[in-house]
Amino acid sequence: MPKTETVPTAEAAQIVGKSVKTFLRWKEAGRIEPVAKLPGLRGAYLFDRSDVEALTPADAPSSPSPGEDGAAA
């Protein structure tokens, strides 16, 4: 079985040109799945580099602009 090249969240976010917070929102929304989580309470998520490179900003759910979510701006 070929070894998968993995990247941590910060590097994955940089690859797609988004913030770490946005990238983690994509993970929570199911747009990308980590292949592993390092041990510990704050263990980093690791993502398959090819999955990250296949994920484009257009694939991601759109975030509401300020004021569109019903909250006062």
N, C-alpha and C positions, 0 to 999 in steps of 0.2 A: 504494500500500500504506500503510495507516495506521501511524503511528509507535507503537511499543509503549512504554508507560511502564515503566521498569525501576527496581528498588530494590536496594540492596546488602544483603548478608546480615544485618547488624545491624538494619536497618529492617524487613526481611522477618520476622525473629524477633520483633520488637516487635509487628508486625501480628497475628501468631498467638498472642502472649502466651507465648512460650517463650524459652529462652536461645539464644544463638548456637550453642553446642555442640550442643544438641538439634536445632536447625534444620539444622546441617551433618550430623548423623547421619541426618536425614530425607533429605537430598540423597544421601548415600552409600547409603541403602536404596532409592533410586529413587522416593521419594514425590513429589519435585519436581526438575525439571531447570533448571539455570541457562540463560539465553539467551546469556550471554557471560561471559568471564573477562577482566578487565583485564590488560594486559601486566605482566610482571615475576614474580619468584619468588613474591611474596606478593600478586599481583594479586587484587583482590576479585572475587567472583562477583556477577553481576547476575541478578536474577530478574524475570520478568514480574509486575507488580503484580496483574493479574487471576488469575494462577495461584496466587499467594500467598494472595490473599483467598479463593480457592476451597478452599484447604487448611485443614481444621479439625483441631484436636487429635484428634478422634475418627478421622480418616483415618490418623493416624500409627501406626506400630507401637508396641505397648506395651512399656515397659521393665520388666524384672523388678524387683521390690522387693528391697531389701537382704536377702540370705540366700536368695533364690529361684534364683539363678544357680549354686548349688552351692558357692559360696565361703563360707568361714566369715565370719560377721558380726562 
